[in-house]
Amino acid sequence: MRLVAEEPELIRAHLKARGNDNAEMLASVEELGELNKERAALVQEGDKARADRKRLSAEIGGLLKAKSDDNNDAVAALKAEVEKANEVRGEMTDGALNDGGRVVSLRWW
């Protein structure tokens, strides 16, 4: 996949050499490159959300251990932030992005 993203001209040249030079096939090379870029951005966003959730969960744990009444508001605010991070991760359920009615897998086998 990296080769398609980094060297689309090379891929198109090989397709033409093999006789696969129809416009749809050649356009799909560009589309694959764009989808790969989108995937990378989504993975990065998901990783950031996971790191945020982990950091906030540790803060919540520390506040709960302190068992102070003053901490209840802080815990509630942090739990809301954790929920936001979970929503970002939830948008990428099962590693797939719904792209205009089609599902684009974000997993590479």
C-alpha positions as CSV (number, residue, x, y, z in Angstrom):
1,M,0.0,0.0,0.0
2,R,2.9,2.3,0.8
3,L,4.1,2.0,-2.8
4,V,0.7,3.0,-4.2
5,A,0.7,6.1,-1.9
6,E,4.3,7.1,-2.5
7,E,4.7,6.1,-6.2
8,P,1.3,6.3,-8.0
9,E,3.0,7.1,-11.3
10,L,5.0,3.9,-11.1
11,I,1.9,1.9,-10.4
12,R,0.0,3.5,-13.3
13,A,3.0,2.8,-15.6
14,H,3.0,-0.9,-14.6
15,L,-0.7,-1.2,-15.1
16,K,-0.4,0.3,-18.6
17,A,2.5,-2.0,-19.4
18,R,0.3,-5.0,-18.4
19,G,-2.6,-3.7,-20.6
20,N,-4.7,-2.5,-17.7
21,D,-4.9,1.1,-18.9
22,N,-8.6,1.8,-18.6
23,A,-9.5,5.1,-17.0
24,E,-11.3,3.6,-14.1
25,M,-8.4,1.3,-13.2
26,L,-5.9,4.2,-13.4
27,A,-8.2,6.5,-11.3
28,S,-8.4,3.8,-8.6
29,V,-4.7,4.2,-8.0
30,E,-5.2,7.8,-7.1
31,E,-8.2,7.0,-4.9
32,L,-6.2,4.3,-3.1
33,G,-3.5,6.9,-2.3
34,E,-6.1,9.3,-1.0
35,L,-7.8,6.7,1.1
36,N,-4.5,5.7,2.6
37,K,-3.9,9.3,3.6
38,E,-7.3,9.5,5.2
39,R,-6.7,6.2,7.0
40,A,-3.4,7.6,8.4
41,A,-5.1,10.7,9.7
42,L,-7.9,8.7,11.3
43,V,-5.4,6.3,13.0
44,Q,-3.5,9.3,14.4
45,E,-6.7,10.9,15.6
46,G,-7.7,7.6,17.3
47,D,-4.4,7.2,18.9
48,K,-4.6,10.7,20.4
49,A,-8.1,10.0,21.7
50,R,-6.9,6.8,23.3
51,A,-4.0,8.6,24.9
52,D,-6.3,11.3,26.2
53,R,-8.7,8.7,27.6
54,K,-5.9,6.9,29.4
55,R,-4.5,10.1,30.9
56,L,-7.9,11.2,32.1
57,S,-8.8,7.8,33.5
58,A,-5.6,8.0,35.6
59,E,-6.6,11.4,36.9
60,I,-10.1,10.2,37.7
61,G,-8.6,7.2,39.6
62,G,-6.4,9.6,41.7
63,L,-9.4,11.8,42.5
64,L,-11.6,8.9,43.5
65,K,-8.9,7.6,45.8
66,A,-8.7,10.9,47.6
67,K,-12.4,10.6,48.4
68,S,-13.0,14.3,48.9
69,D,-16.4,15.9,48.3
70,D,-14.6,18.7,46.4
71,N,-13.4,16.1,43.9
72,N,-16.9,15.1,42.7
73,D,-17.2,18.0,40.3
74,A,-13.7,17.4,39.0
75,V,-14.4,13.7,38.5
76,A,-17.7,14.5,36.6
77,A,-15.8,17.0,34.4
78,L,-13.1,14.5,33.6
79,K,-15.6,11.7,32.9
80,A,-17.2,14.0,30.4
81,E,-13.8,14.4,28.7
82,V,-13.3,10.7,28.7
83,E,-16.7,10.3,27.0
84,K,-15.6,12.7,24.3
85,A,-12.5,10.7,23.7
86,N,-14.6,7.5,23.5
87,E,-16.9,9.1,20.9
88,V,-13.9,9.9,18.7
89,R,-12.8,6.2,19.0
90,G,-16.4,5.1,18.4
91,E,-16.6,6.9,15.1
92,M,-14.0,4.3,13.9
93,T,-15.9,1.3,15.1
94,D,-14.3,-2.0,14.0
95,G,-11.6,0.0,12.1
96,A,-13.9,1.1,9.3
97,L,-15.0,4.4,7.9
98,N,-18.3,4.8,6.2
99,D,-17.5,6.8,3.0
100,G,-20.7,7.8,1.2
101,G,-22.4,4.5,1.5
102,R,-19.4,2.3,1.2
103,V,-17.3,1.0,4.0
104,V,-13.6,1.5,3.7
105,S,-11.6,-0.9,5.8
106,L,-8.8,0.6,7.9
107,R,-7.2,-2.8,8.6
108,W,-4.4,-4.1,6.5
109,W,-3.9,-7.8,6.3
